[in-house]
C-alpha cells in the first residue's frame, strides 16, 4: 500500500507538470526542429513521408478557431491519451506478470 501512494503521487506530479507545460506550448518556436533543420540543410527534406496517421494534425483542434487555444487543447488531449495508454499497459503487464500457482509471489 505504501508503494502505491508513492507511485500515485509521482504519477499525479508528472501529469501535472506535463499539463502545465502544455499551457506554454503556443510560445514554442515555429522554426523547424533539429531533425527537420538538418534535413533542410542537407537537402533531403523532400524525401520525408507523411505520418501514416494523425490524431491531431498540426496541433489543431476541430471546432476551435483560436489557434493558441487549439494548440493547448491538443497538448492536453495528447498528455491524457499517452498517460492513459501507459497506465493501461502497466496494469496489463502487472496483471499478466502474476502467477496463480502454489508458489506465486515466492522468489528463488
Backbone as numpy.savetxt, mean C-alpha at the origin, in Angstrom:
# Nx Ny Nz CAx CAy CAz Cx Cy Cz
-1.64 -12.63 24.49 -2.47 -11.44 24.49 -1.60 -10.19 24.49
-0.50 -10.25 25.19 0.38 -9.10 25.30 0.97 -8.72 23.94
1.38 -9.73 23.16 1.93 -9.45 21.83 0.88 -8.86 20.91
-0.36 -9.31 21.03 -1.42 -8.78 20.17 -1.59 -7.28 20.39
-1.52 -6.84 21.64 -1.65 -5.40 21.91 -0.50 -4.62 21.29
0.70 -5.16 21.38 1.86 -4.50 20.76 1.69 -4.43 19.26
1.33 -5.56 18.64 1.19 -5.59 17.19 0.04 -4.72 16.71
-1.06 -4.73 17.43 -2.17 -3.88 17.00 -1.83 -2.41 17.18
-1.08 -2.08 18.22 -0.64 -0.70 18.40 0.29 -0.25 17.28
1.21 -1.13 16.89 2.12 -0.81 15.79 1.37 -0.70 14.47
0.38 -1.55 14.28 -0.43 -1.50 13.07 -1.18 -0.18 12.99
-1.79 0.22 14.07 -2.53 1.49 14.09 -1.59 2.67 13.89
-0.43 2.64 14.51 0.56 3.70 14.33 1.00 3.79 12.87
1.32 2.64 12.28 1.74 2.61 10.89 0.68 3.11 9.94
-0.56 2.68 10.16 -1.66 3.16 9.33 -1.87 4.65 9.49
-1.75 5.12 10.72 -1.90 6.55 10.98 -0.84 7.37 10.25
0.40 6.91 10.31 1.49 7.62 9.61 1.24 7.62 8.11
0.87 6.46 7.56 0.61 6.37 6.12 -0.54 7.29 5.70
-1.58 7.36 6.51 -2.71 8.22 6.17 -2.35 9.70 6.27
-1.51 10.05 7.24 -1.07 11.45 7.35 -0.23 11.83 6.14
0.62 10.90 5.70 1.46 11.17 4.52 0.59 11.43 3.30
-0.54 10.72 3.18 -1.41 10.93 2.02 -1.98 12.35 1.99
-2.10 12.98 3.15 -2.59 14.36 3.17 -1.63 15.31 2.48
-0.35 14.95 2.45 0.67 15.79 1.83 0.97 15.37 0.39
0.30 14.36 -0.11 0.59 13.85 -1.46 0.39 14.88 -2.57
-0.54 15.83 -2.46 -0.63 16.84 -3.53 0.61 17.73 -3.61
1.43 17.74 -2.57 2.64 18.56 -2.57 3.83 17.87 -3.25
3.65 16.61 -3.65 4.74 15.85 -4.27 5.12 16.50 -5.60
6.35 16.32 -5.97 6.86 16.88 -7.21 6.18 16.24 -8.41
5.91 17.04 -9.43 5.33 16.51 -10.66 6.42 16.05 -11.63
7.69 16.26 -11.25 8.81 15.80 -12.08 8.85 14.28 -12.09
9.39 13.70 -13.15 9.46 12.23 -13.20 10.28 11.66 -12.05
9.89 10.46 -11.59 10.65 9.82 -10.52 12.00 9.33 -11.08
12.83 8.77 -10.22 14.18 8.39 -10.60 14.25 7.45 -11.78
13.44 6.39 -11.75 13.48 5.39 -12.82 12.98 5.98 -14.13
11.93 6.76 -14.07 11.40 7.39 -15.28 12.40 8.40 -15.85
13.07 9.11 -14.97 14.06 10.10 -15.40 15.24 9.44 -16.10
15.71 8.31 -15.57 16.81 7.58 -16.21 16.37 7.09 -17.58
15.14 6.56 -17.68 14.62 6.10 -18.97 14.55 7.24 -19.97
14.17 8.43 -19.51 14.15 9.61 -20.38 15.56 9.97 -20.83
16.47 10.05 -19.87 17.85 10.46 -20.16 18.56 9.48 -21.09
18.30 8.19 -20.91 18.98 7.16 -21.71 18.24 6.84 -23.00
17.06 7.43 -23.18 16.35 7.32 -24.45 15.55 6.04 -24.65
15.13 5.37 -23.60 14.32 4.18 -23.79 12.95 4.28 -23.12
12.53 5.48 -22.81 11.22 5.68 -22.20 10.09 5.22 -23.13
10.30 5.37 -24.43 9.28 4.98 -25.40 9.00 3.48 -25.39
9.89 2.68 -24.81 9.71 1.23 -24.74 8.85 0.81 -23.54
8.52 1.75 -22.68 7.72 1.43 -21.50 6.34 0.94 -21.92
5.81 0.01 -21.14 4.48 -0.52 -21.41 3.51 -0.03 -20.34
2.27 0.02 -20.71 1.23 0.40 -19.75 1.06 -0.71 -18.72
0.64 -0.33 -17.54 0.36 -1.33 -16.50 -0.78 -2.23 -16.95
-0.75 -3.52 -16.58 -1.81 -4.42 -17.02 -3.18 -4.07 -16.42
-3.18 -3.32 -15.33 -4.43 -2.88 -14.72 -4.16 -1.59 -13.96
-5.19 -0.83 -13.78 -5.10 0.41 -13.00 -6.33 0.50 -12.12
-6.11 0.46 -10.83 -7.23 0.58 -9.91 -7.66 2.05 -9.82
-6.69 2.92 -9.64 -6.96 4.36 -9.58 -5.95 5.04 -10.52
-6.27 5.12 -11.82 -5.31 5.65 -12.79 -4.95 7.12 -12.54
-3.65 7.38 -12.57 -3.12 8.74 -12.41 -3.60 9.44 -11.15
-3.89 8.69 -10.12 -4.32 9.23 -8.83 -5.55 10.13 -8.94
-6.42 9.79 -9.88 -7.68 10.51 -9.99 -8.76 9.66 -9.35
-9.73 10.30 -8.80 -10.81 9.57 -8.13 -12.11 9.90 -8.84
-12.83 8.89 -9.31 -14.05 9.14 -10.08 -15.05 10.03 -9.34
-15.55 11.02 -10.04 -16.57 11.89 -9.48 -16.05 13.04 -8.64
-14.73 13.12 -8.44 -14.16 14.21 -7.64 -13.45 15.18 -8.59
-13.96 16.38 -8.65 -13.42 17.38 -9.58 -12.13 18.02 -9.07
-12.01 18.21 -7.78 -10.84 18.85 -7.19 -9.66 17.88 -7.28
-8.62 18.27 -8.03 -7.48 17.38 -8.28 -6.73 17.02 -6.99
-6.55 17.99 -6.10 -5.84 17.71 -4.85 -6.63 16.75 -3.96
-7.92 16.96 -3.85 -8.76 16.07 -3.06 -8.79 14.66 -3.66
-8.84 14.59 -4.99 -8.83 13.28 -5.67 -7.53 12.54 -5.39
-6.40 13.26 -5.36 -5.11 12.65 -5.07 -5.08 12.11 -3.64
-5.59 12.91 -2.70 -5.63 12.48 -1.30 -6.53 11.25 -1.14
-7.72 11.28 -1.74 -8.63 10.14 -1.65 -8.02 8.89 -2.27
-7.32 9.05 -3.38 -6.65 7.91 -4.01 -5.62 7.31 -3.07
-4.88 8.17 -2.39 -3.89 7.68 -1.43 -4.53 6.96 -0.26
-5.61 7.50 0.25 -6.31 6.86 1.38 -6.84 5.50 0.96
-7.48 5.42 -0.21 -8.00 4.15 -0.70 -6.86 3.15 -0.89
-5.74 3.62 -1.44 -4.58 2.74 -1.63 -4.04 2.20 -0.32
-3.91 3.06 0.67 -3.42 2.64 1.99 -4.36 1.60 2.60
-5.65 1.86 2.54 -6.63 0.94 3.13 -6.63 -0.40 2.39
-6.55 -0.38 1.06 -6.51 -1.62 0.28 -5.27 -2.45 0.61
-4.11 -1.82 0.60 -2.87 -2.54 0.88 -2.87 -3.07 2.31
-3.31 -2.27 3.27 -3.36 -2.71 4.66 -4.32 -3.88 4.82
-5.48 -3.81 4.18 -6.46 -4.88 4.28 -5.94 -6.18 3.66
-5.35 -6.08 2.48 -4.80 -7.27 1.83 -3.66 -7.88 2.66
-2.81 -7.03 3.19 -1.69 -7.51 3.99 -2.17 -8.18 5.27
-3.11 -7.55 5.95 -3.64 -8.12 7.18 -4.36 -9.44 6.88
-5.13 -9.47 5.81 -5.82 -10.71 5.42 -4.83 -11.84 5.12
-3.77 -11.51 4.38 -2.76 -12.52 4.08 -2.07 -13.00 5.34
-1.76 -12.08 6.24 -1.11 -12.47 7.50 -2.00 -13.39 8.33
-3.29 -13.09 8.39 -4.21 -13.94 9.14 -4.35 -15.32 8.50
-4.39 -15.36 7.16 -4.46 -16.65 6.48 -3.19 -17.47 6.71
-2.04 -16.82 6.63 -0.78 -17.53 6.86 -0.68 -18.02 8.30
-1.14 -17.21 9.22 -1.10 -17.61 10.62 -2.02 -18.80 10.87
-3.20 -18.76 10.29 -4.15 -19.86 10.45 -3.61 -21.12 9.78
-3.02 -20.98 8.60 -2.49 -22.12 7.87 -1.25 -22.72 8.53
-0.54 -21.94 9.32 0.66 -22.42 9.98 0.39 -23.24 11.22
-0.81 -23.19 11.71 -1.17 -23.97 12.91 -1.47 -25.40 12.50
-0.98 -26.34 13.27 -1.33 -27.73 13.00 -2.30 -28.19 14.07
-3.03 -29.23 13.75 -4.05 -29.69 14.70 -3.71 -31.05 15.29
-2.48 -31.49 15.11 -2.08 -32.80 15.61 -1.85 -32.78 17.11
-1.52 -33.94 17.69 -1.34 -34.05 19.14 -0.15 -33.25 19.65
0.79 -32.93 18.79 1.98 -32.19 19.22 1.94 -30.74 18.74
0.79 -30.23 18.45 0.65 -28.87 17.94 1.18 -27.89 18.99
1.96 -26.95 18.52 2.49 -25.93 19.41 3.77 -26.29 20.08
4.23 -27.53 19.96 5.49 -27.95 20.59 6.63 -27.66 19.64
7.72 -27.19 20.18 8.91 -26.95 19.38 9.86 -28.13 19.52
10.59 -28.36 18.47 11.56 -29.45 18.53 12.95 -28.94 18.70
